[in-house]
């Protein structure tokens, strides 16, 4: 069974938050805690495992918290990515996770572990510059549809850019996951990384981006030259 310390403690905490969690379900066996921000699957992950697409040989790993095999990401816990009209959810949410390259690179691929709960099955991914601790200028945007169902592992969304995006060492960049402007009822989950790693985090719950904090990151990898 695929588990992590994060999933264990979150599931244990459900009993403490049961009164709050009641009425927050949007799909059978799926609940939210933490004001709707954390999404938890209340059964073991699906035994059907889809192998993640690896980064091509020869690409440099600029940043990655992705696991391997059937432990690429935490299949049963993550941060909700929510449109403004998701039933029973108190607020929308978009999420950005930061990384800082240790050398100059050109980004050609970004892999993220995002799954689907309800509503329009789609998401928008972007690579952004930093702007004083929140996501700034968009460097490139990708759109994905037909995401795998929350509770399953280990399909990744793979964003590719043949020409590449130059990035500078010792500079913070953001990988950002949001709903589309049309997907007002979209409920996705940016699944937690498998190693409980923390890093720069920013979210937008409808009032603009919150300044950088340090929290558990979603599963993602940035690759290139």
N, C-alpha and C positions, 0 to 999 in steps of 0.2 A: 504494500500500500504506500502510495506517495504521500508523505506528510512533511511538514516543516515545523520548527518551534513556533513560528508565527501562527500557523493554522491551529496548532494545539492550544495556544493561549487564547486566541480569538474565540475558538469554539467553547473553551471553558468559560470565557467571559460572557457568553450568550446567556447563561443562567442568571447572571447578575443584571443583565439588561433586558430580561425577557419581557417585562412590562412595557418598556420602550419599544422593543422590537415588534411587539404585537401590532398588527395592522400595517407594518412596513413591507410585507411581502409583495413582490411583483410577479413571482413565478413560484410554482411549487418547489419547496426545499431551498428557496433563496430568500435571505433576509438582509436587512441593513442595520447597522449600528452607527454610532458616532455621528449622529445628525444626518444620516443618510449617506455619509461619505464612504464607509467601509462596507463592502458587499461580501457576504459569506455564503457558501454552499453547505447546507446542513447534512449532506450525505457524503460517503466516500467518493472520490473522483471516479469518473468513468473508467472501466477497465480497458476500454478501447483506446489505444495510444496511437496517435499519428506522429510519425517522426518529423522533427523540425527540419526545415531546409537550412543546411549549414552555409556559412559564408564561403564563397569560392576560395579555393587554395590560391595563395599568393597575395590576398588582401591583408593589410595590416589591421589588427584589432586596436582601434583607437580608444574604445571603451566597451566593456561588456560585463553584465552581471547575469548572463544567461547560463543555465546549466546544460547538461548533456543527457542523451538517452531519453528516459521517461521522466526526467526531473529538470526540464528546461525552465519551467516556471511553476509557481504555486497555483495549482489548478482550482483551488477552492477558496481563495481569498484574494482580494485586491481592492483598488480604489475605483469607485463608481465614476463613470463618464456619462453625464446625464443631460438630456435636453430639458427645456423649461417646462414641459407638460407631461412628465412621466408620472403616472398615477401613484399616489401614496408616498411620493418622495417630496421632502420639504423644500428643495431648491435645486436648481441646475448645478452642474459642475463640469468644468474643463480642467485638465491636469497637465502640468509640465514638470519634467525631471531634468536636472542639469548634469553636465559632465564638463571636465576641463582637460583637454589634450595636453600631453607632456612634450609634444613636438608639433611642428607644422605638418599638416596633412591635407589631403583632398578626400572628402567624404564621397563615396560612391554607393554605399548601401547602408540602410538603417533597418534593423529587425526589431519588432516589438511583439509582445505577447498580450493581445487584446481579445477578449471574448464577448459574447452577446447574451443579453438577458431577455429584452423585450423591445417592442416598438420597431422603428425602421432599423434594419440590420445593416448598418454602415458606420464609418468613422472617417475622420480627417486627421492626417498626421502631418506635422510640419517640423522643420529645423529652423530655429530662431536664434538670433543674436541675443545677448543680454542687454538689459536696459535698467541699470541700477538695482539689480536683484529681482527683476521680473522679466518675462519674455518680451523681447523687443522685435526688431525688424525680422520679417519672415524671409528666410533664404530660399526655401522651396516648400511646396505643398503637394501631398499625395492624397488620393481618395480611395477608400477600400469599402467593399460590400461583401455580404455573405460570410461574415465572421463565424468562427466555430462557437458552439454553445458553451456558456460558462459551466464549469465542472469537468471539462475535457482538456486533455493535453495531447500534443504539444505544437499545434499549428502556430506559426509566426506570420505576421504580415511583413512582407519584405519590400521596402521602398528602394528603388534603384534610380540612379542618375548617371547616365553614361559619361557626361562631361565632367561631373564631379563638382563639389563645392569646396573651395579652399577655406581652411580654418587655421587659426593661429594658436601656438602653444601658450599655456598658462592663461588662457582666456575662457571664460565660462560661456557655454552654449546650452540651449534648451531643446530637448525633444518634447514636442507638445502633441497631445491627443485631445481631440474635441469632437463634438457632434457637428454635423453639417447644419447650415442655417435652416434647411427644410426639415431636418430630423428632430422636430421638437419633442417627440415622444421616445427618442432613442435612449435605451439604457444599455450601455456597454460597461465592461470592467477591464481596467488595466491591471492585469494579474501581477501580484507581488513577485519580486525576484526570489529565487529558490534559496538564497543564502542569507536572507534577512538584512541585506546591505542597505545602509542609509546614505543619503546624499542630498544635494540641493533640490528643494521641492517648492513649487508654487501652484496655487489653484485659483480658479475664478468661479465663484458661486453666484454670479449675476451682478456683482458690484465692482467688477474690475479685478485685475490680478493682485493677489496677495504677495507681499514681499517675501523673498527667499527665506525658507526655514530648512531645517535638517530633519528628514523623515524617511521612512522606508520607501524605497524606490520601486516603481514598476519594472517589469522585466524588459530590458532592451539592450541592444548592441549596436555600436557604430563602427563601420568598417570602411577601409579605403586605401589610399596610397600615401 
